[in-house]
Amino acid sequence: MTLSEDSRSLLQLLLARGKSYGDIAGLLGVAQSDVRERAHAALTEINGSDPDRDANLTDYLLGQADPIERASTARTLADNPEAHETASDLCAQLRLLVPGAELPKLEATAGSLTGGTRRSRESKASTRPKSPKTKAGGDEGRRGLLEGLTMSQRRLLAVLVLAAVLIAVVLLVIGLVGSDDGGAGSTTAEQPAATTAVLRSVEGEQGRGVVNFGFSGTDLAAQLQISELEPSAPGQSYVVWLFGPGGSFPINQARVDDAGAISGQVAINQALICFIAGDLFPDMRLSRVDNSEMRRTLAEARSGNGGGDAGGLPDFVGDLVLEGPISMPQEAKDQILPVCNA
C-alpha cells in the first residue's frame, strides 16, 4: 500500500484518536465537508477505486456514520458481496496503517461471489487504476489530500498525529513523571518503565542527576532532578543536552547557586521524542559553559557559520560534567517509530 503522508496523517487522526470530521475541521479552519472529501480521497488512494460506489464505506469505516447510517450500510454489506469484499480489503489495510484501530465488525454476506462476479485480490490489484480520476467528466488526477491548506495547517495536522499517538500510549511510552521512592508517581512492577536518563559524574567532576520524560498537563516535558554540582562561576552556567550521532541539542541552561541543584520541568518539542526513539539522541549530557561561548555557538548554528546548514544543531560545548544513557522501553520505540517515519 503506497499512501501519501497527508492521507496517512488524516486517517491516523480519525482512527487512532477517534477524532470527528468536525473536530479536524475546527482545528484546521476548513469546512467539515472538505475534511470528509479528503477522507474519501484517502480511502480511494488505498483501494484504487471509489470506496463509496456500492455503500457509504468512508463514513462507516472511519467511525463517522450516525446509527441509522451504520445500520443501513451494514445491511448493504450483508446483501452485496462485492461491497463486502471492498470493505474487508479496506479494513485489512487500515489495520496495517493504524494498529488497534476500532473498525466495524463485518458480518458474513448472504452469499459468496461466484463465476465472473468474483475477482481474486491479485486480479483486483492488476486492474485497479494507478491514478484514480476525479468525478465524472474530470480528466485531472485526484487532488492532493491537503491541497489548499496553509503550511501552518499542514504542520498542525502532523503535530496532532504525533501527539495523538504519544498520548494514546503515554504509560507505555514515557510512564509517569515522579519520584522513585514508592510514591504515587513511582514506577512499579505493574507499570511500564518510564523513559529516563540517569546522569553520573565524569572523572574529576561532581554531581548526579535523573531526568524523567513525561507529560505536564497535555505538554511533553523533561523533569530535571540534578544535585551536588559546584556553584557556577561568574559568567558561567550549566547546559543540559540531548546528545548522540544525530548531533547535540540543548534543552536547558541555568546558573547553579550554593545549593548545587538544577530542578524543575522543561518543555520538550514532540519531534524530539522521535529522535530519542530513533536513537539519534541516545544520551544526555550536562556541561559547564562560558555564557559567551554558548551564545556564540547558538548564533553559529542559526546562521550556519559553524560549518553546518543554517538553522542546524549547535555544537556541544563546555566541560563535560555529567552523562548517561536515555532509556526508552523497546515497546515504546516500536509504536512511535512507524509514526515518525511516516
C-alpha positions as CSV (number, residue, x, y, z in Angstrom):
1,M,0.0,0.0,0.0
2,T,1.5,3.3,-1.1
3,L,-0.1,6.2,0.8
4,S,0.8,9.8,0.8
5,E,1.9,11.5,4.0
6,D,-1.2,13.7,4.1
7,S,-3.6,10.8,3.7
8,R,-1.8,8.8,6.4
9,S,-1.9,11.8,8.8
10,L,-5.7,12.3,8.4
11,L,-6.5,8.6,8.7
12,Q,-4.4,8.2,11.8
13,L,-6.2,11.1,13.4
14,L,-9.6,9.7,12.6
15,L,-8.8,6.1,13.7
16,A,-6.1,6.4,16.3
17,R,-7.8,9.1,18.3
18,G,-11.4,8.9,17.3
19,K,-11.5,12.5,16.0
20,S,-14.6,13.5,14.0
21,Y,-14.7,15.4,10.8
22,G,-15.9,18.4,12.8
23,D,-13.0,18.2,15.3
24,I,-10.4,18.2,12.5
25,A,-12.3,20.9,10.5
26,G,-12.3,23.2,13.6
27,L,-8.6,22.6,14.2
28,L,-7.5,23.3,10.7
29,G,-10.0,26.0,9.9
30,V,-11.6,24.3,6.9
31,A,-15.2,23.1,6.2
32,Q,-16.3,19.8,7.6
33,S,-17.4,18.7,4.1
34,D,-13.8,19.3,3.0
35,V,-12.4,17.0,5.6
36,R,-14.9,14.3,4.6
37,E,-13.9,14.7,1.0
38,R,-10.3,14.4,1.9
39,A,-11.0,11.2,4.0
40,H,-12.9,9.8,1.0
41,A,-9.9,10.6,-1.2
42,A,-7.6,8.8,1.3
43,L,-9.6,5.6,1.1
44,T,-9.7,5.9,-2.7
45,E,-5.9,6.1,-2.6
46,I,-5.8,2.9,-0.6
47,N,-8.4,1.0,-2.6
48,G,-7.6,2.3,-6.1
49,S,-11.3,2.9,-6.8
50,D,-14.3,4.7,-5.2
51,P,-15.0,3.1,-1.8
52,D,-18.5,4.6,-1.8
53,R,-19.6,3.1,-5.1
54,D,-21.9,0.5,-3.6
55,A,-22.1,1.7,0.0
56,N,-21.1,4.7,2.2
57,L,-17.8,3.0,3.3
58,T,-16.0,6.2,4.0
59,D,-18.1,7.3,7.0
60,Y,-18.9,3.7,8.0
61,L,-15.2,2.5,8.3
62,L,-13.9,5.7,9.8
63,G,-16.5,5.9,12.5
64,Q,-18.3,8.9,11.2
65,A,-21.7,7.4,10.4
66,D,-24.7,8.0,12.6
67,P,-26.6,4.9,14.0
68,I,-29.1,4.9,11.1
69,E,-26.4,5.2,8.5
70,R,-24.4,2.4,10.2
71,A,-27.3,0.1,10.2
72,S,-28.1,0.9,6.6
73,T,-24.5,0.3,5.5
74,A,-24.3,-2.9,7.4
75,R,-27.4,-4.2,5.6
76,T,-25.9,-3.3,2.3
77,L,-22.7,-5.1,3.1
78,A,-24.6,-8.2,4.1
79,D,-26.5,-8.3,0.8
80,N,-23.8,-7.1,-1.5
81,P,-20.7,-9.5,-1.8
82,E,-18.7,-7.0,-3.8
83,A,-19.2,-4.2,-1.4
84,H,-18.4,-6.6,1.5
85,E,-15.2,-7.6,-0.2
86,T,-14.2,-3.9,-0.7
87,A,-14.9,-3.2,2.9
88,S,-12.9,-6.2,4.0
89,D,-9.9,-5.2,1.9
90,L,-10.0,-1.7,3.3
91,C,-10.3,-2.9,6.9
92,A,-7.2,-5.1,6.4
93,Q,-5.2,-2.1,5.0
94,L,-6.4,0.3,7.7
95,R,-5.4,-2.2,10.4
96,L,-1.9,-2.2,9.0
97,L,-1.9,1.6,8.9
98,V,-3.3,2.1,12.4
99,P,-2.8,-1.0,14.6
100,G,-5.5,-1.2,17.2
101,A,-7.9,1.0,15.3
102,E,-11.6,0.4,16.2
103,L,-13.1,-0.8,12.9
104,P,-16.6,-2.1,12.4
105,K,-17.0,-5.9,12.6
106,L,-18.1,-7.1,9.1
107,E,-20.8,-9.8,9.2
108,A,-20.7,-12.6,6.7
109,T,-22.6,-12.0,3.4
110,A,-25.7,-13.8,2.4
111,G,-23.9,-15.5,-0.4
112,S,-20.4,-15.7,-1.8
113,L,-19.2,-14.3,-5.1
114,T,-19.1,-16.8,-7.9
115,G,-18.1,-17.0,-11.5
116,G,-17.4,-13.8,-13.3
117,T,-18.5,-11.6,-10.4
118,R,-15.7,-12.8,-8.1
119,R,-12.2,-11.4,-8.5
120,S,-9.2,-12.5,-6.7
121,R,-7.1,-10.0,-4.8
122,E,-4.4,-10.4,-7.4
123,S,-6.7,-9.7,-10.3
124,K,-8.2,-6.7,-8.5
125,A,-4.8,-5.3,-7.9
126,S,-3.8,-5.7,-11.5
127,T,-7.0,-3.9,-12.7
128,R,-7.1,-1.1,-10.3
129,P,-6.2,2.2,-11.9
130,K,-2.9,3.6,-10.7
131,S,-4.1,7.2,-10.8
132,P,-7.7,7.4,-9.8
133,K,-9.7,10.2,-11.6
134,T,-11.9,12.7,-10.1
135,K,-15.7,12.7,-10.5
136,A,-17.2,12.0,-13.9
137,G,-16.1,14.5,-16.6
138,G,-12.8,15.3,-14.8
139,D,-9.5,14.4,-16.5
140,E,-7.3,15.7,-13.7
141,G,-5.8,13.3,-11.2
142,R,-7.2,13.4,-7.7
143,R,-6.1,16.5,-5.9
144,G,-3.6,16.2,-3.0
145,L,-5.3,15.3,0.3
146,L,-4.4,18.6,1.9
147,E,-4.1,20.8,-1.2
148,G,-5.3,24.3,-0.4
149,L,-4.2,24.1,3.3
150,T,-1.6,26.5,4.5
151,M,1.8,25.3,5.7
152,S,0.9,26.0,9.3
153,Q,-2.3,23.9,8.9
154,R,-0.2,21.0,7.5
155,R,2.2,21.3,10.3
156,L,-0.6,21.3,12.8
157,L,-2.0,18.1,11.3
158,A,1.4,16.4,11.6
159,V,1.8,17.6,15.2
160,L,-1.7,16.4,16.1
161,V,-1.0,12.9,14.7
162,L,2.3,12.6,16.7
163,A,0.6,14.0,19.8
164,A,-2.3,11.6,19.4
165,V,-0.1,8.6,19.3
166,L,2.1,9.7,22.1
167,I,-0.9,10.5,24.4
168,A,-2.6,7.2,23.4
169,V,0.5,5.2,24.7
170,V,1.6,7.6,27.4
171,L,2.1,5.0,30.1
172,L,3.9,2.7,27.6
173,V,6.0,5.4,26.1
174,I,7.2,7.6,28.8
175,G,5.5,6.4,32.0
176,L,4.7,8.9,34.8
177,V,6.9,11.8,35.9
178,G,7.5,11.2,39.5
179,S,9.9,10.1,42.2
180,D,11.3,6.6,42.7
181,D,10.5,6.5,46.4
182,G,7.5,4.3,46.1
183,G,5.0,7.2,46.0
184,A,2.1,7.6,43.7
185,G,4.3,8.7,40.8
186,S,6.8,5.9,41.1
187,T,7.3,3.1,38.6
188,T,6.0,-0.2,39.9
189,A,6.1,-3.8,38.6
190,E,2.6,-3.3,37.2
191,Q,3.5,0.0,35.3
192,P,5.7,0.1,32.2
193,A,9.1,1.6,32.7
194,A,9.4,5.3,32.1
195,T,11.8,7.0,29.7
196,T,14.6,8.1,32.0
197,A,18.2,9.2,31.9
198,V,20.4,8.6,34.9
199,L,23.3,11.1,34.9
200,R,26.6,10.3,36.6
201,S,29.7,12.4,37.0
202,V,32.7,12.0,34.8
203,E,36.2,11.7,36.2
204,G,37.3,14.9,38.1
205,E,33.8,16.3,38.4
206,Q,31.0,16.0,40.9
207,G,27.2,15.8,40.8
208,R,24.5,13.4,39.9
209,G,21.0,13.5,38.4
210,V,17.9,12.0,37.0
211,V,15.8,13.2,34.0
212,N,12.3,11.8,33.5
213,F,10.3,12.4,30.4
214,G,6.6,12.8,30.8
215,F,3.5,14.9,30.4
216,S,2.9,18.2,32.2
217,G,-0.8,18.6,31.5
218,T,-1.0,17.9,27.8
219,D,2.5,19.1,27.0
220,L,5.6,16.9,26.9
221,A,8.3,17.8,29.4
222,A,11.5,16.7,30.9
223,Q,11.7,16.8,34.7
224,L,15.2,17.6,35.9
225,Q,16.5,16.5,39.3
226,I,20.2,17.3,39.3
227,S,22.2,17.9,42.5
228,E,25.6,18.1,44.2
229,L,27.0,20.4,41.5
230,E,29.7,23.0,42.0
231,P,28.2,26.5,42.1
232,S,28.5,28.4,38.8
233,A,31.4,30.8,38.5
234,P,30.8,34.3,37.3
235,G,30.0,34.3,33.5
236,Q,29.3,30.5,33.6
237,S,26.3,28.2,33.6
238,Y,25.3,24.6,33.1
239,V,23.6,23.3,30.0
240,V,21.6,20.1,29.7
241,W,22.0,18.4,26.3
242,L,20.4,15.6,24.2
243,F,23.5,14.0,22.6
244,G,24.2,11.3,20.0
245,P,25.1,10.6,16.4
246,G,22.3,13.0,15.4
247,G,24.3,15.8,17.0
248,S,23.6,17.8,20.1
249,F,20.5,19.7,21.2
250,P,20.4,21.9,24.4
251,I,17.2,21.8,26.3
252,N,18.1,23.9,29.4
253,Q,20.7,26.4,30.6
254,A,20.8,27.5,34.2
255,R,23.1,29.0,36.8
256,V,23.7,27.0,39.9
257,D,23.8,28.6,43.3
258,D,25.3,27.3,46.6
259,A,22.5,24.7,46.8
260,G,24.2,22.9,43.8
261,A,21.0,21.9,42.2
262,I,19.0,22.2,38.9
263,S,15.4,21.1,39.2
264,G,12.1,21.7,37.5
265,Q,10.3,20.9,34.3
266,V,11.5,21.8,30.8
267,A,9.1,21.8,27.8
268,I,10.1,19.3,25.1
269,N,9.2,19.5,21.4
270,Q,7.3,16.4,20.4
271,A,9.7,15.8,17.5
272,L,12.5,15.2,20.0
273,I,10.7,12.1,21.2
274,C,11.0,10.8,17.6
275,F,14.8,11.5,17.7
276,I,15.1,9.7,21.0
277,A,13.1,6.7,19.8
278,G,15.3,6.5,16.7
279,D,18.5,6.6,18.8
280,L,19.7,9.8,17.2
281,F,19.9,11.2,20.8
282,P,20.6,8.1,22.9
283,D,22.4,10.1,25.7
284,M,22.1,13.1,27.9
285,R,24.9,15.3,29.0
286,L,25.5,18.2,31.4
287,S,28.3,20.7,30.6
288,R,29.7,23.7,32.3
289,V,29.9,26.5,29.8
290,D,31.1,30.1,29.4
291,N,27.9,32.0,28.6
292,S,29.7,33.9,25.8
293,E,30.8,30.7,24.2
294,M,27.2,29.3,24.4
295,R,25.8,32.4,22.8
296,R,28.3,32.2,20.0
297,T,27.6,28.5,19.4
298,L,23.9,29.1,19.2
299,A,24.4,32.1,16.8
300,E,26.6,30.0,14.6
301,A,24.0,27.2,14.4
302,R,21.3,29.6,13.4
303,S,23.5,31.2,10.7
304,G,25.3,28.1,9.5
305,N,28.7,29.7,10.2
306,G,29.7,26.8,12.4
307,G,30.1,24.6,9.3
308,G,26.6,23.2,9.0
309,D,23.4,24.4,7.4
310,A,21.7,27.5,8.7
311,G,19.2,26.5,11.4
312,G,21.2,23.3,12.2
313,L,22.1,21.8,15.5
314,P,24.7,23.6,17.7
315,D,28.0,22.0,18.6
316,F,28.4,20.5,22.0
317,V,30.5,23.0,24.0
318,G,31.8,23.3,27.6
319,D,33.4,21.0,30.1
320,L,31.5,17.7,30.4
321,V,30.3,17.2,34.0
322,L,27.6,14.5,33.9
323,E,26.4,12.0,31.3
324,G,24.2,9.0,31.0
325,P,22.1,7.0,28.5
326,I,18.4,7.7,27.8
327,S,16.4,4.5,28.5
328,M,13.2,4.2,26.4
329,P,11.3,0.9,26.5
330,Q,11.6,-1.0,23.2
331,E,7.8,-1.4,23.1
332,A,7.6,2.4,23.1
333,K,10.1,2.7,20.2
334,D,8.2,0.1,18.2
335,Q,5.0,2.2,18.5
336,I,6.5,5.6,18.0
337,L,8.9,5.0,15.1
338,P,6.3,4.0,12.4
339,V,4.5,7.3,13.0
340,C,7.8,9.2,13.0
341,N,9.0,7.5,9.8
342,A,5.7,8.3,8.1
